[in-house]
Amino acid sequence: MTLLVLGLALFFLLHLVPIFAREARSSVISRIGALPYKGLFALASISSLFLVYKGWTLTDPVFVYEAPRWAYHLAALLVLLGFILFIASNAPTNIKRVIRHPQLTSIILWSTGHMMVNGETRSLLLFGGFLIWSLISILGSNHRDGEWEKPERVSTLKDVVTVLIALVLYGVFAVWVHEWLIGVSPMPPA
């Protein structure tokens, strides 16, 4: 579990720097340049995710609770909403007029859904860590950025297209990619 904790800590700390240590970040960028900084940041992020993956696979699951059958359906809905918000965070949508941080909110929904159906220690650490990190990031970003200035209204068609793209990606991920990549079917047990 040590590798899992180290990977999560590295990932979270790296991604909290732009929120809580902007001066230090700017100082590093001024010394080495923006492109090398981005390269090092990407390399460190990939390395942290590799540590998370290795830590996950090397940690034996210790079950804390077993999810009720209905939790799988609610988790699927939360993850679907997370997909929509994640896609909306990078698109011009009216969703960003309602939710200030759609990408971080998507991670909250994703992690909550996964914690509902994965009642073992390594999952609780992984998804609970992402949940806490997302909440801290939202609070820190709100403090850093001050009052929320909502974006201009856009065509409803852009919202519809965003939702359709998210639905297709969710379907592909749920049916094919999740089991191939993670080794577990996201479908409720029979």
KOLVO-640574 format. One record per atom (N, C-alpha, C): residue in three letters; z, y, x. Coordinates in steps of 0.001 Angstrom, whole numbers, padded with zeros to 6 digits, always signed. Example, Ala and Ser with C-alpha at 12.3 -4.5 7.8 and 13.67 -1.06 7.14 Angstrom:
BEGIN
Ala+007800-005690+013190Ala+007800-004500+012300Ala+007800-003300+013200Ser+007080-002250+012850Ser+007140-001060+013670Ser+007870+000030+012900
***
This chain:
BEGIN
Met+000000-001201+000827Met+000000+000000+000000Met+000000+001260+000868Thr+000341+001110+002132Thr+000395+002256+003036Thr-000962+002939+003167Leu-002024+002152+003318Leu-003367+002744+003426Leu-003747+003489+002152Leu-003384+002937+001010Leu-003672+003580-000267Leu-002969+004927-000342Val-001708+004963+000020Val-000941+006213-000011Val-001524+007220+000990Leu-001853+006766+002196Leu-002438+007665+003197Leu-003773+008233+002727Gly-004620+007375+002161Gly-005916+007834+001667Gly-005771+008856+000556Leu-004874+008576-000388Leu-004658+009524-001486Leu-004094+010842-000965Ala-003114+010757-000062Ala-002514+011981+000484Ala-003557+012819+001208Leu-004394+012187+002008Leu-005437+012917+002734Leu-006414+013564+001759Phe-006871+012805+000760Phe-007819+013343-000217Phe-007214+014540-000954Phe-005984+014378-001442Phe-005361+015450-002222Phe-005108+016689-001366Leu-004589+016496-000165Leu-004325+017647+000702Leu-005611+018386+001048Leu-006655+017641+001377Leu-007947+018277+001674Leu-008416+019150+000513His-008280+018624-000686His-008812+019325-001849His-007856+020389-002399Leu-006644+020453-001863Leu-005735+021538-002236Leu-005869+022734-001296Val-006487+022523-000132Val-006653+023611+000838Val-007382+024811+000235Pro-008524+024635-000457Pro-009216+025815-001008Pro-008397+026557-002065Ile-007392+025899-002614Ile-006579+026525-003654Ile-005364+027222-003050Phe-004656+026529-002154Phe-003374+027026-001670Phe-003391+027529-000225Ala-004453+027285+000518Ala-004501+027705+001928Ala-005840+028373+002237Arg-006194+029333+001442Arg-007498+029983+001593Arg-007632+030716+002915Glu-006545+031324+003381Glu-006618+032059+004651Glu-006867+031095+005804Ala-006167+029960+005802Ala-006365+028961+006865Ala-007790+028421+006817Arg-008291+028166+005639Arg-009665+027686+005472Arg-010657+028713+006009Ser-010459+029966+005642Ser-011346+031038+006112Ser-011292+031169+007629Ser-010109+031007+008187Ser-009945+031097+009639Ser-010731+029994+010349Val-010643+028778+009822Val-011386+027664+010421Val-012883+027902+010297Ile-013327+028351+009131Ile-014752+028616+008922Ile-015245+029705+009873Ser-014439+030738+010087Ser-014876+031813+010992Ser-014963+031332+012438Arg-014144+030341+012809Arg-014186+029820+014176Arg-015320+028830+014396Ile-015547+027926+013430Ile-016541+026862+013667Ile-017819+027034+012850Gly-017798+027879+011831Gly-018970+028081+010983Gly-018861+027302+009683Ala-019575+027770+008667Ala-019499+027161+007335Ala-020084+025746+007315Leu-021230+025563+007963Leu-021876+024250+007931Leu-021036+023174+008631Pro-020525+023429+009843Pro-019656+022421+010458Pro-018386+022155+009634Tyr-017840+023215+009018Tyr-016657+023025+008168Tyr-016985+022085+007013Lys-018116+022352+006353Lys-018509+021496+005226Lys-018736+020061+005686Gly-019326+019898+006857Gly-019546+018558+007395Gly-018238+017836+007675Leu-017301+018539+008311Leu-015990+017938+008595Leu-015225+017632+007305Phe-015333+018550+006336Phe-014674+018349+005048Phe-015238+017101+004360Ala-016558+016969+004359Ala-017204+015804+003742Ala-016810+014519+004464Leu-016804+014548+005787Leu-016423+013376+006571Leu-014975+012977+006304Ala-014089+013962+006263Ala-012683+013674+005977Ala-012514+013151+004544Ser-013271+013704+003600Ser-013193+013241+002206Ser-013665+011796+002082Ile-014795+011485+002718Ile-015320+010115+002682Ile-014335+009156+003354Ser-013759+009596+004464Ser-012774+008761+005162Ser-011556+008508+004284Ser-011106+009533+003568Ser-009943+009361+002697Ser-010260+008385+001571Leu-011467+008464+001016Leu-011851+007531-000052Leu-011982+006108+000479Phe-012431+005954+001724Phe-012486+004631+002337Phe-011074+004071+002497Leu-010133+004912+002924Leu-008737+004468+003028Leu-008183+004060+001666Val-008522+004831+000631Val-008088+004485-000731Val-008658+003126-001116Tyr-009944+002933-000873Tyr-010589+001653-001204Tyr-009937+000494-000451Lys-009784+000644+000873Lys-009179-000427+001670Lys-007732-000672+001243Gly-007008+000405+001032Gly-005620+000274+000583Gly-005515-000427-000754Trp-006448-000114-001638Trp-006481-000744-002959Trp-006715-002252-002832Thr-007724-002605-002041Thr-008089-004023-001934Thr-007031-004833-001180Leu-006287-004203-000294Leu-005277-004923+000484Leu-003911-004974-000199Thr-003758-004235-001295Thr-002482-004199-002007Thr-002483-005216-003136Asp-001505-006091-003128Asp-001358-007049-004222Asp-000829-006320-005450Pro-001457-006550-006607Pro-000982-005874-007818Pro+000353-006461-008288Val+001283-005579-008593Val+002564-005974-009180Val+002595-005352-010569Phe+002593-006197-011592Phe+002463-005698-012959Phe+003771-005117-013470Val+003648-003931-014059Val+004773-003229-014651Val+004743-003401-016169Tyr+003541-003367-016740Tyr+003379-003565-018179Tyr+001987-004104-018464Glu+001852-004691-019647Glu+000549-005175-020105Glu+000087-004272-021242Ala-001151-003838-021146Ala-001687-002908-022133Ala-001943-003605-023460Pro-001611-002938-024569Pro-001982-003485-025875Pro-003496-003389-026060Arg-004042-004220-026906Arg-005490-004271-027101Arg-006085-002922-027503Trp-005391-002185-028371Trp-005910-000902-028829Trp-006038+000111-027700Ala-005250-000054-026645Ala-005282+000904-025541Ala-006643+000921-024849Tyr-007336-000212-024839Tyr-008656-000276-024208Tyr-009655+000619-024937His-009553+000676-026249His-010471+001509-027032His-010157+002998-026825Leu-008873+003319-026803Leu-008492+004709-026556Leu-008868+005127-025135Ala-008665+004228-024183Ala-009046+004518-022791Ala-010549+004766-022687Ala-011343+003956-023379Ala-012800+004140-023356Ala-013178+005513-023909Leu-012508+005939-024973Leu-012779+007257-025551Leu-012391+008369-024576Leu-011225+008246-023939Leu-010789+009260-022985Leu-011750+009361-021800Val-012201+008217-021301Val-013137+008227-020170Val-014483+008811-020605Leu-014936+008503-021807Leu-016177+009095-022317Leu-016054+010619-022384Leu-014947+011104-022930Leu-014729+012559-022966Leu-014683+013128-021548Gly-014092+012360-020634Gly-014071+012774-019235Gly-015469+012892-018659Phe-016343+011940-018980Phe-017738+012009-018525Phe-018399+013283-019040Ile-018196+013588-020311Ile-018808+014779-020905Ile-018319+016035-020185Leu-017011+016126-019958Leu-016470+017313-019293Leu-016924+017403-017842Phe-017020+016258-017166Phe-017451+016266-015771Phe-018881+016793-015665Ile-019765+016314-016541Ile-021153+016789-016542Ile-021194+018263-016951Ala-020390+018646-017931Ala-020371+020032-018410Ala-019899+021002-017328Ser-019080+020529-016408Ser-018559+021428-015372Ser-019657+021925-014440Asn-020760+021203-014376Asn-021869+021585-013493Asn-023101+022019-014273Ala-022920+022373-015523Ala-024053+022775-016367Ala-023665+024032-017147Pro-024666+024813-017541Pro-024360+025983-018369Pro-024110+025534-019811Thr-022852+025419-020187Thr-022507+024962-021533Thr-021442+025859-022147Asn-021313+025758-023449Asn-020251+026468-024163Asn-018909+025761-024008Ile-018938+024552-023519Ile-017691+023818-023273Ile-016823+024607-022303Lys-017453+025274-021336Lys-016703+026064-020358Lys-016140+027346-020960Arg-016498+027638-022204Arg-015885+028764-022914Arg-014583+028323-023571Val-014412+027002-023720Val-013225+026445-024376Val-012240+025879-023348Ile-012779+025250-022308Ile-011949+024604-021287Ile-012232+025281-019949Arg-011208+025863-019362Arg-011378+026635-018132Arg-011764+025758-016940His-011196+024576-016863His-011442+023678-015737His-011929+022314-016258Pro-013180+022240-016707Pro-013644+020984-017298Pro-013643+019814-016319Gln-013936+020051-015041Gln-013971+018934-014092Gln-012571+018373-013858Leu-011601+019235-013638Leu-010227+018766-013446Leu-009671+018152-014733Thr-010035+018722-015874Thr-009608+018145-017145Thr-010227+016762-017337Ser-011460+016584-016864Ser-012099+015261-016966Ser-011337+014236-016141Ile-010823+014649-014996Ile-010058+013723-014156Ile-008732+013377-014824Ile-008139+014332-015526Ile-006908+014052-016274Ile-007182+013004-017352Leu-008278+013163-018087Leu-008625+012192-019138Leu-008938+010822-018530Trp-009720+010804-017454Trp-010090+009565-016764Trp-008841+008838-016263Ser-007966+009570-015595Ser-006785+008922-015036Ser-005823+008457-016125Thr-005662+009242-017182Thr-004788+008838-018286Thr-005313+007573-018946Gly-006616+007538-019210Gly-007205+006340-019806Gly-007003+005114-018938His-007198+005265-017639His-007039+004120-016739His-005580+003687-016610Met-004646+004641-016657Met-003233+004267-016589Met-002796+003508-017839Met-003435+003785-018964Met-003082+003091-020205Met-003383+001604-020130Val-004446+001243-019411Val-004894-000152-019432Val-004670-000888-018113Asn-004200-000196-017106Asn-003950-000818-015803Asn-002466-000655-015472Gly-001674-001566-015936Gly-000228-001442-015797Gly+000336-002072-014548Glu-000359-001959-013427Glu+000205-002485-012183Glu+000353-001360-011170Thr+001183-001606-010175Thr+001639-000545-009277Thr+000513+000192-008566Arg-000462-000510-008040Arg-001506+000194-007292Arg-002332+001087-008208Ser-002559+000665-009453Ser-003290+001507-010406Ser-002463+002719-010807Leu-001184+002493-011040Leu-000331+003612-011426Leu-000264+004643-010306Leu-000232+004182-009073Leu-000231+005098-007928Leu-001566+005850-007842Leu-002665+005133-007926Leu-003986+005741-007822Leu-004242+006741-008945Phe-004156+006271-010176Phe-004498+007129-011310Phe-003421+008171-011589Gly-002155+007799-011380Gly-001078+008778-011512Gly-001193+009876-010478Gly-001591+009502-009258Gly-001801+010497-008213Gly-002893+011483-008579Phe-004008+010969-009105Phe-005102+011857-009509Phe-004694+012745-010682Leu-003887+012208-011587Leu-003406+013002-012717Leu-002546+014168-012221Ile-001593+013874-011352Ile-000709+014920-010832Ile-001498+015933-010005Trp-002404+015444-009147Trp-003222+016343-008335Trp-004049+017283-009218Ser-004631+016757-010295Ser-005442+017587-011193Ser-004601+018672-011855Leu-003410+018312-012300Leu-002533+019309-012932Leu-002134+020392-011930Ile-001771+019991-010719Ile-001421+020968-009681Ile-002623+021858-009368Ser-003802+021268-009297Ser-005017+022035-008998Ser-005317+023046-010089Ile-005133+022659-011335Ile-005364+023594-012443Ile-004382+024758-012365Leu-003099+024444-012193Leu-002091+025502-012119Leu-002342+026415-010920Gly-002646+025822-009773Gly-002916+026620-008581Gly-004162+027475-008718Ser-005211+026910-009305Ser-006454+027667-009505Ser-006242+028828-010470Asn-005483+028575-011530Asn-005198+029656-012486Asn-004426+030783-011804His-003467+030431-010979His-002686+031449-010266His-003568+032197-009272Arg-004392+031464-008539Arg-005277+032062-007534Arg-006306+032992-008173Asp-006905+032557-009290Asp-008035+033277-009873Asp-007633+034342-010891Gly-006394+034323-011341Gly-005949+035323-012310Gly-006464+035052-013715Glu-006605+036125-014471Glu-007003+036000-015879Glu-008385+035351-016008Trp-008505+034487-016997Trp-009730+033740-017227Trp-010780+034635-017864Glu-011935+034713-017230Glu-013072+035413-017807Glu-014058+034354-018289Lys-014140+034217-019600Lys-015003+033187-020170Lys-016472+033501-019899Pro-017256+032455-019610Pro-018687+032685-019386Pro-019382+033103-020682Glu-020564+033633-020532Glu-021357+034046-021694Glu-021754+032830-022528Arg-021919+033051-023801Arg-022364+031993-024709Arg-023785+031575-024343Val-024053+030277-024438Val-025397+029750-024174Val-025883+029009-025413Ser-027121+028614-025384Ser-027721+027895-026504Ser-026985+026580-026760Thr-026808+026247-028020Thr-026171+024986-028398Thr-026976+023799-027888Leu-028275+023978-027722Leu-029126+022922-027198Leu-028630+022470-025812Lys-028143+023400-025007Lys-027622+023046-023683Lys-026389+022155-023808Asp-025562+022396-024815Asp-024403+021527-025060Asp-024859+020133-025473Val-025856+020091-026368Val-026369+018804-026845Val-026965+018002-025686Val-027751+018655-024849Val-028361+017978-023697Val-027274+017467-022753Thr-026266+018269-022508Thr-025158+017863-021636Thr-024457+016632-022185Val-024165+016629-023469Val-023486+015488-024098Val-024372+014245-024042Leu-025664+014400-024300Leu-026576+013251-024246Leu-026660+012664-022837Ile-026743+013522-021831Ile-026772+013043-020442Ile-025477+012280-020131Ala-024356+012845-020546Ala-023067+012189-020304Ala-022984+010842-021018Leu-023489+010759-022250Leu-023475+009498-022995Leu-024301+008423-022292Val-025471+008809-021809Val-026331+007848-021102Val-025646+007384-019819Leu-025126+008320-019035Leu-024460+007961-017783Leu-023226+007092-018041Tyr-022469+007434-019067Tyr-021303+006633-019433Tyr-021719+005213-019796Gly-022761+005098-020613Gly-023249+003776-021018Gly-023686+002942-019827Val-024447+003528-018935Val-024915+002822-017742Val-023720+002406-016887Phe-022781+003330-016696Phe-021625+003026-015862Phe-020759+001934-016494Ala-020510+002045-017802Ala-019641+001075-018472Ala-020265-000312-018539Val-021565-000379-018773Val-022215-001671-018955Val-022551-002344-017623Trp-023010-001561-016632Trp-023481-002189-015398Trp-022675-001810-014152Val-022492-000545-013927Val-021991-000086-012629Val-020511-000407-012411His-019673-000220-013411His-018229-000388-013234His-017885-001773-012704Glu-018392-002804-013355Glu-018066-004165-012913Glu-018668-004453-011534Trp-019883-003970-011275Trp-020515-004189-009977Trp-019748-003476-008864Leu-019365-002229-009117Leu-018729-001415-008089Leu-017232-001721-007943Ile-016546-001858-009058Ile-015095-002018-009054Ile-014681-003489-009135Gly-015540-004299-009743Gly-015220-005726-009870Gly-014471-006075-011140Val-014375-005110-012052Val-013635-005320-013305Val-014482-004770-014440Ser-014600-005530-015519Ser-015293-005025-016698Ser-014402-004041-017430Pro-014954-002887-017827Pro-014142-001913-018588Pro-014038-002263-020067Met-014679-003340-020486Met-014649-003726-021892Met-013314-004391-022233Pro-012847-004219-023459Pro-011573-004843-023854Pro-011631-006351-023694Pro-010508-006961-023327Pro-010487-008423-023216Pro-010702-009073-024579Ala-011316-010225-024569Ala-011613-010927-025830Ala-010358-011471-026471
***
